[in-house]
């Protein structure tokens, strides 16, 4: 057994060395970049306290919003109890891969993983965040693999300390996809076809990618973006709009054993803006959408009614959501400060709801969040503190899914994070 382990280890080291060392032929041909991989990443630990029980992911690490009131026989709120935890599951490893040109394009690949796991039962599990290849031509780019959803704007997203990165007020999703970008000077047009993996839609069988797969069509997204940067003035402007459409097939077999073709289609639109000056940066974004559960936002869909009582066949209606956020922050080192503010509204459905709902926050009318932060950078290390106040108004949904008689409950999260970058 020991010999086998030693042989496997030696082979692994040899393979790694072969991957990271540039071939001799490539070294002699400066026109062709050498194949190799460079490793980077960070170690991060989060220490956080919540004044209330929360709806969250991974043992409270990824906060969405406070839980609603849960009254005991004496009228006390059982969810009013505080919570505390320390986790290092955000620790991350990145591999950037380069290689020779192909098809007249520069080639590259990217792998990023962390110890966040794929479920609460898998906390500390090693999981894939990003894994894609790229072909870059003079005025276009093709990316194939798993990456941020195009409604997560990588050039302009909340730079908060919390891992929720502004969710559920902004889209948060990584998905397998095929993305094509065409550049027209400062303007780019991006078309993307997506599947689902870790961030999936909800339905009769729980959260799963099966509803999109059974629809036999990918999710489609189109985005128009303008970007301008002036290094001498230390300014940058990013702005754009986007549209998205996704069709789901919640069931292919009814409870009576008949086949069904009923589906639900959701539309979404967004606008975003970022302006960076030498000392300040301002960002803002607004999203309207239907069935946004897979984007880690409020919303989803519900059963509209029974279309065939013999077959027990249902049809569905999407639930609309409106969300917006803004952020201001200082630039420079070693100290940085910032303030994030977000708001989300449940707009309900355009049709009456007569059955089950498959939505996040179905009994929430509004959400808001305020989170100031202070960050200190020193060498390869960063220490950051943040106070995150999140409020949710819980009430009773009517037949259109609009929440009535809602009252706010609030959670204050105090967060401290320590990083080491490499």
C-alpha positions in Angstrom: 0.0 0.0 0.0 2.8 2.4 0.9 4.6 1.7 -2.4 1.4 2.3 -4.3 0.9 5.7 -2.5 4.5 6.8 -3.2 4.2 5.9 -6.9 0.9 7.7 -7.2 2.4 10.8 -5.5 5.4 10.7 -7.7 3.3 10.5 -10.8 1.1 13.4 -9.6 4.1 15.6 -9.0 5.6 14.7 -12.4 2.4 15.5 -14.1 2.1 18.8 -12.3 5.7 19.7 -13.2 5.0 18.8 -16.8 1.9 21.1 -16.9 3.6 24.1 -15.3 7.0 23.9 -17.1 7.0 25.5 -20.6 7.9 23.1 -23.4 11.4 23.7 -25.0 9.8 24.3 -28.4 7.6 27.0 -27.0 10.5 28.7 -25.2 12.3 29.0 -28.6 9.2 30.4 -30.3 8.3 33.7 -28.7 5.3 34.1 -31.1 3.6 31.1 -29.4 2.8 31.4 -25.7 4.0 28.5 -23.6 1.5 26.1 -22.1 1.3 26.3 -18.3 -0.7 26.9 -15.3 -0.3 29.6 -12.6 -1.9 29.1 -9.2 -3.3 31.8 -6.9 -6.2 32.2 -4.5 -6.7 33.2 -0.9 -7.4 31.8 2.6 -10.4 33.5 4.3 -12.1 33.1 7.7 -15.4 34.7 8.5 -16.6 35.4 12.1 -20.2 36.5 12.3 -23.0 37.2 14.8 -26.7 37.4 13.9 -29.3 39.1 16.2 -32.0 36.8 14.8 -32.4 33.4 13.1 -31.9 33.7 9.4 -32.8 32.2 6.0 -29.3 31.3 4.9 -26.9 28.8 3.3 -24.0 26.8 4.7 -24.6 27.0 8.4 -25.5 30.7 8.2 -22.5 31.8 6.1 -24.5 33.0 3.1 -27.2 35.3 4.5 -30.4 36.0 2.6 -32.8 37.6 5.0 -34.2 37.1 8.6 -36.7 34.4 9.3 -40.3 35.4 9.9 -42.0 35.4 13.3 -42.6 31.9 14.8 -44.8 32.3 17.9 -44.8 30.0 20.9 -47.9 29.4 23.1 -47.2 32.5 25.1 -46.7 34.8 22.1 -42.9 34.9 22.1 -41.0 34.8 18.8 -38.9 31.6 18.7 -36.9 33.0 15.7 -35.9 36.1 17.8 -32.8 34.2 19.1 -29.3 35.2 18.2 -26.7 33.1 16.4 -22.9 32.9 16.0 -20.4 31.0 13.9 -16.8 30.9 12.5 -16.2 29.4 9.1 -13.3 29.2 6.6 -15.2 27.6 3.7 -14.6 30.5 1.3 -10.9 29.6 1.1 -10.2 29.4 -2.7 -7.8 28.0 -5.2 -7.5 29.4 -8.8 -5.6 28.0 -11.8 -5.0 30.2 -14.9 -4.0 28.1 -17.9 -2.3 29.4 -21.1 -1.5 27.7 -24.3 -0.7 28.0 -28.0 -3.0 29.8 -30.5 -5.8 27.8 -32.2 -8.3 28.6 -34.9 -6.7 32.0 -35.3 -7.4 32.9 -31.7 -5.5 33.2 -28.4 -6.5 30.3 -26.1 -6.8 30.2 -22.3 -8.7 28.3 -19.6 -9.6 28.9 -16.0 -10.4 26.8 -13.0 -11.6 28.1 -9.6 -12.7 26.0 -6.7 -13.4 26.5 -3.0 -14.4 24.5 0.1 -18.0 25.8 0.3 -19.5 22.5 -0.6 -22.7 21.9 -2.6 -25.1 21.7 0.3 -25.3 22.2 4.1 -24.4 18.5 4.5 -21.3 19.1 2.4 -19.8 22.1 4.2 -16.0 22.0 3.7 -16.5 20.0 0.5 -14.3 21.0 -2.4 -16.5 22.3 -5.3 -16.1 23.8 -8.7 -16.9 27.6 -8.9 -15.6 28.3 -12.4 -14.3 26.1 -15.1 -14.1 27.3 -18.7 -12.1 27.8 -21.9 -11.8 30.9 -24.0 -11.0 31.7 -27.6 -10.1 35.3 -28.2 -10.0 37.0 -31.6 -9.3 40.6 -32.4 -13.0 41.7 -32.0 -14.8 38.7 -30.5 -14.6 36.1 -27.8 -16.1 32.6 -27.3 -16.3 31.2 -23.8 -17.5 27.6 -23.0 -17.8 26.3 -19.5 -19.1 27.3 -16.0 -18.9 30.9 -15.1 -21.0 33.8 -13.6 -24.5 34.2 -15.0 -24.5 37.2 -17.5 -26.9 39.0 -15.1 -24.0 39.0 -12.5 -22.0 42.0 -13.9 -18.3 41.1 -13.2 -17.3 44.7 -13.9 -19.8 46.1 -11.4 -21.0 44.2 -8.4 -21.3 44.9 -4.7 -17.9 44.8 -3.1 -19.3 43.9 0.3 -17.4 41.8 2.9 -20.3 39.3 3.2 -20.2 36.3 0.8 -23.8 37.0 -0.2 -22.3 39.7 -2.5 -25.5 41.7 -2.4 -28.0 38.8 -2.9 -31.0 38.6 -2.9 -31.0 42.2 -4.1 -28.8 41.4 -7.1 -28.5 38.2 -9.3 -26.1 35.7 -7.9 -25.6 32.6 -10.0 -22.8 30.5 -11.7 -24.0 28.2 -14.5 -22.6 26.1 -17.4 -22.9 28.2 -20.5 -21.8 29.1 -24.0 -21.1 32.8 -24.3 -20.2 34.8 -27.4 -19.0 38.4 -27.2 -18.7 40.8 -30.1 -16.8 44.0 -29.5 -17.5 47.3 -31.3 -15.0 49.6 -29.8 -16.2 50.5 -26.4 -19.5 48.7 -26.9 -19.9 44.9 -26.5 -22.8 42.7 -27.4 -23.0 39.4 -25.4 -25.2 36.5 -26.2 -25.4 33.5 -23.8 -27.1 30.1 -23.7 -27.2 28.6 -20.2 -28.0 25.4 -18.3 -28.2 24.9 -14.5 -26.0 23.2 -12.0 -25.4 24.5 -8.5 -28.0 27.3 -8.8 -31.2 25.7 -9.9 -34.9 26.5 -10.1 -37.5 25.3 -7.6 -40.4 22.9 -8.4 -42.5 20.0 -7.3 -39.4 17.8 -6.6 -37.5 20.6 -4.8 -34.6 22.6 -6.2 -33.3 20.9 -9.3 -32.0 21.4 -12.8 -34.4 18.9 -14.1 -37.1 21.5 -14.9 -34.9 23.4 -17.3 -33.5 20.1 -18.8 -37.1 18.8 -19.4 -38.0 22.1 -21.1 -35.4 21.0 -23.7 -34.2 24.6 -24.2 -31.4 26.6 -22.6 -31.9 29.8 -20.8 -31.1 32.7 -23.2 -29.6 36.1 -22.3 -28.6 39.1 -24.4 -26.6 42.0 -22.9 -25.4 45.3 -24.3 -22.5 47.0 -22.4 -20.4 50.1 -22.7 -17.1 50.4 -21.0 -14.6 53.2 -21.0 -11.4 53.5 -18.9 -8.8 56.3 -18.6 -5.7 55.0 -16.7 -4.0 58.5 -16.6 -7.1 60.0 -15.0 -7.8 56.9 -12.9 -11.5 56.9 -14.1 -13.7 54.1 -15.4 -17.3 54.0 -16.7 -19.4 50.9 -17.2 -23.1 50.9 -18.2 -25.4 48.5 -19.9 -28.8 46.7 -20.2 -29.8 43.1 -20.5 -32.7 40.8 -21.2 -33.3 37.2 -20.2 -35.8 34.4 -21.0 -36.1 31.0 -19.4 -38.7 28.2 -19.9 -39.3 25.5 -17.3 -41.2 22.2 -17.4 -42.1 21.6 -13.8 -43.6 18.2 -14.5 -43.6 15.8 -17.4 -46.0 13.3 -15.7 -49.1 14.3 -13.7 -50.2 12.8 -10.4 -52.7 10.6 -12.3 -49.9 9.1 -14.5 -50.6 11.1 -17.7 -48.0 13.0 -19.7 -48.1 16.8 -19.6 -46.7 19.6 -21.7 -47.5 22.4 -19.4 -44.6 24.9 -18.8 -43.8 28.3 -17.4 -41.8 31.0 -19.1 -40.1 33.8 -17.2 -38.7 37.1 -18.6 -36.2 39.4 -16.9 -34.6 42.8 -17.7 -31.8 44.8 -16.0 -29.9 48.0 -16.2 -26.5 48.8 -14.5 -24.0 51.6 -14.1 -20.6 52.1 -12.5 -18.5 55.3 -12.3 -15.0 55.2 -10.8 -13.1 58.4 -9.9 -9.6 58.5 -8.4 -10.9 58.5 -4.8 -14.5 57.2 -5.1 -16.6 54.6 -6.9 -20.4 54.5 -7.3 -22.3 51.5 -8.6 -26.1 51.0 -9.2 -28.3 48.3 -10.7 -32.0 47.6 -11.2 -33.6 44.2 -12.0 -37.2 43.3 -12.9 -37.9 39.7 -13.5 -40.2 36.7 -13.3 -39.2 33.4 -11.8 -35.8 34.6 -10.4 -35.3 31.8 -7.8 -32.3 30.4 -9.6 -30.6 33.8 -9.4 -30.8 33.7 -5.6 -33.5 36.4 -5.5 -37.1 36.6 -4.4 -39.6 35.0 -6.7 -40.4 31.8 -8.5 -43.7 30.6 -9.8 -47.0 29.0 -8.6 -49.8 26.7 -9.8 -52.4 28.9 -11.6 -55.1 26.2 -11.8 -56.1 22.7 -13.0 -56.5 22.5 -16.7 -57.7 18.9 -16.8 -59.3 17.4 -13.6 -59.2 13.8 -15.0 -55.5 14.0 -15.8 -54.8 16.2 -12.8 -52.9 18.6 -15.1 -51.8 22.0 -13.9 -50.7 25.2 -15.5 -48.5 27.8 -13.9 -47.9 31.5 -13.5 -44.6 33.3 -12.8 -44.2 35.7 -9.8 -42.7 39.1 -10.6 -39.9 40.8 -8.6 -38.4 44.2 -8.6 -35.0 44.8 -7.1 -32.4 47.5 -7.0 -29.2 48.4 -5.2 -26.5 51.0 -5.0 -23.1 51.3 -3.4 -20.4 53.9 -2.8 -16.9 53.2 -1.7 -13.5 54.8 -1.3 -10.5 53.7 -3.4 -6.9 53.4 -2.4 -5.0 51.8 0.4 -4.5 50.8 3.1 -8.0 51.8 4.4 -11.2 51.6 2.4 -14.8 52.3 3.4 -18.1 51.5 1.7 -21.8 51.6 2.1 -24.3 49.2 0.3 -28.0 49.7 0.2 -30.5 47.3 -1.4 -34.3 47.1 -1.8 -36.5 44.3 -3.2 -40.3 44.1 -3.8 -42.6 41.1 -4.4 -45.0 42.2 -7.2 -47.0 39.0 -7.1 -48.5 37.3 -10.2 -50.5 38.6 -13.1 -52.9 35.6 -12.7 -54.7 34.1 -9.8 -52.9 31.4 -7.8 -54.9 28.4 -6.8 -52.3 25.8 -5.8 -48.7 25.3 -4.5 -46.0 27.9 -5.0 -42.4 27.3 -5.8 -41.0 30.7 -4.9 -38.4 32.1 -2.5 -40.0 34.5 0.0 -43.6 33.9 -1.1 -44.9 35.5 2.1 -42.4 38.4 2.0 -43.7 41.8 0.7 -40.4 43.8 0.8 -36.8 43.5 1.7 -34.2 46.2 2.4 -30.5 46.1 3.5 -28.0 48.6 4.7 -24.4 47.5 5.2 -21.5 49.9 6.0 -18.0 48.4 6.0 -14.4 49.2 6.8 -11.4 47.4 5.2 -7.7 47.4 6.0 -5.2 46.0 3.5 -1.6 45.3 4.4 0.7 43.4 2.1 -0.9 40.1 1.3 -3.4 40.3 4.1 -6.8 42.0 4.5 -8.9 42.6 7.6 -12.5 43.7 7.1 -15.5 44.5 9.3 -19.1 45.0 8.2 -22.5 45.7 9.9 -25.3 44.3 7.8 -28.9 45.3 8.7 -31.4 43.2 6.7 -35.2 43.6 7.1 -38.0 41.5 5.7 -41.8 42.3 5.9 -43.8 39.1 6.3 -47.6 38.9 5.7 -50.3 36.9 4.0 -50.3 36.4 0.2 -53.6 37.0 -1.6 -54.9 35.1 -4.7 -52.4 37.1 -6.8 -49.5 36.4 -4.6 -49.3 40.0 -3.3 -48.5 40.1 0.4 -51.0 41.9 2.6 -50.8 43.1 6.2 -47.0 42.7 6.2 -44.8 43.6 9.2 -41.0 44.0 9.3 -38.6 41.8 11.2 -34.9 42.8 11.3 -31.5 41.0 11.6 -28.2 42.7 12.4 -25.2 40.8 11.3 -21.8 41.8 12.7 -19.1 40.3 10.5 -15.3 40.2 10.7 -13.2 38.6 7.9 -9.5 37.9 7.7 -7.8 37.1 4.3 -4.4 36.0 3.1 -3.9 36.3 -0.7 -1.4 34.3 -2.6 
